[in-house]
Amino acid sequence: MYEPRVVVLALSLSVTACGGLTALSPTAPSAAVVPQTATISSPAGNAPAPTHAIGPDVPAGLVPATQVITGSVGPLASYAAPCYGGLYACERYRFTLQRDGAVEVTLSWQGGPRGMLIQLYRAGAGLVHEDVAPRDGAPAITFRRVGLEPMEYELRVVNWEPDVAHAFTMTLTTWQ
C-alpha cells in the first residue's frame, strides 16, 4: 500500500505542522551541536605571523611611481564645496593612469580610527573603492586596486567629524 518511509514522513509533518509535541524537551544535546575540538600543533617559532591583506598582487612588469601628500581636512564650515553628499569636508586629489595599471593608497591621520574615509573615483564616472579604518585599529587605511583602466581618477579624503580638522599623510603608489 504505502511505503513505511512515506507514512513516517507524513506523520512527522502532520505532528510538527499542527504544533503538536511542543511540551517535549530534549533529554540530551544533539550530536550535531556537540562542539568539536581540534588541535593544531607546530614547532614554536615556525608559524608565520598573520598579515593584513590590502588587495591582490600587482601584475608583473608594471612600473611603480610613489607620491606622498600631506594636508589637513576640516572642519566642514570652512569648505565651500563639501563632498560625500555635501555632508562632510573633503580634499580631492586627481591622478591619471596612461595605461592599464594598479593603485595602492595608504592614508593615516591624527585622531580616532573612524574619523576619516577614503574614496577612489573614476573622474566623472563613479565610485571604484571606499574604505574606512577598523573600529578598534589605528587611524589608518590601506588598500590596493588592480586592473584599473587608463583614465583620470580622483581620491577623496573625507573627514567624518564635521567640527574637527584632521592632519593626514597619504601615500599614493600607481603602477603602469
N, C-alpha and C positions, 0 to 999 in steps of 0.2 A: 504494500500500500504506500506508505510514506517512508522515506529514508529516516533512520533514527537521528542522524545529524540535523536534518531539516526540522524535525519535531523539537529537538533540544534548542535549536536556534530560535524557532518561533516562540516557544515557551519563554525563553530568556528575554526576548524582545518584548513580549507582552507584559511580563512582570516589571521590567525596568521602565518601559514606556508609560505604564499606568501608575508609576510611583510606588509600586509595591516593594516590600522588604527594606523600607527606609530606616527601620528601627534597628537593623542589624549593624554591629560594629565589627571591624576586623579583629581577629584574635592574635595576629602576628603580622609583622611587616611583610609586604610583598617582596618576593625575590628580585623584582625589577628595580626596586628603590633602595635596596641594601647598598650602602656606599662601598665602593671597591677601592682598595688602596694599591698603589703601585710604588715601587722604589726603584729609582734610577741611581746607580752609583757610577761615579767616575773618580779617577785619581785626583787628589787635591791639586789645584793649580793648573789642570789641563783643560778645564771648561772655559770656553771663550766668554768674554764679557758681552752682555747684551748690547746691541747697538740700536740707535734710533734711525729708522729708515726715513729718508727725506724725499724719496722718489726713485723712479727707475734709473738705471745706469745710462750715462750719456753715450750715444753711439761712438764707436771708434772713428778716428780721422777728423773729428771736429776740433777747431782751434778755439781755446778759451780766451776771453777778454774780461777783466775784472775792473769794476768801478766801485769806490767807496763813497757814499753820500752821507753827510751828517746834516742834521737840521733839527727843527722843532715844529710841532704841530699843536695848535690850540692856543687859547680857548676858542670856542665856537663864535663868540661875539665879535672876534676880530677878523672873521672870514666873510668876504663879500659873496663868494660862490662856494658854499659848502657842498659836500657830496654825500653819498650814501643816502639818497632820498632827501637831501637838503637838511638832514638832521645832525650831521657831525662834521667837525673840521677835518680837512684832509689836505695833504700835499700830493701833487701829481708829478710823475717823472716819466717822460716818454723815451723810448728807445726803438730802434729799427733792426730787424733781422733781414739781411740781404739775401740769405739762403735758408733752406730748412735748417732748423737748429734746436737748441735747448736753452733753458734758463734756470738758474738757481738763485734764490733770494734768501738772505738772512737779515732779519730786522730785529734789533734789540733796542730797548728803551729804558728810561728811568721811570719807575712806577710799578703798579701792580700788574700781575700777569694777564689780566683781562682788560687792560686799559687801551689796547691797540688792536687793529685789524689790518691785514694786508690783502689787497686785491690786485689781480693781474687781468687786464682787459686787452682785447684786440681793439685798438683805437677805432672807435666808431662802429664796432661790430659785436660787442657783447663780452660778458664775463667769461674768463678762461679758468680762473682759480681764485679761491677766497680761503683765508686761513686765520685762525686765532691761536694763541698760546694755550697750553693746558691750564686748567684752573689752579692746579697745585704746583705748577712749574715756575721756571724763571720767566721774566718778562722778555721773551724772545720767540721768534717764529722762523723756521727754515723750511723751504720747500723747493722741489725741483720739478720742472715740466719738460718733457722731451717731445719730439715730433711736432714742433711749432712751425707753422708755415712762414714764408718770408712776407713780412708786412710790418706796419708800425704797431707798437704795443704801448700800454700805459700802466705803470704801477701806481696804486693809490695807497698811501699810508694814512689810515683813518684813526682818529682819536675818539674813542667811545666815551670819554669823560668830558662833557661839554664845558666845564668850568676850570679845567686844568690844562696846562701846557706840558707836553711830553717832549723832552730832548731824545733824539734817536740817532742810531747809526744803521745804515742799510748797505749791505754788500750785494751788488748785482753782478753775477757772472753769466755771460752769454757764450754759447758755443755755436759756431757757424762753420 
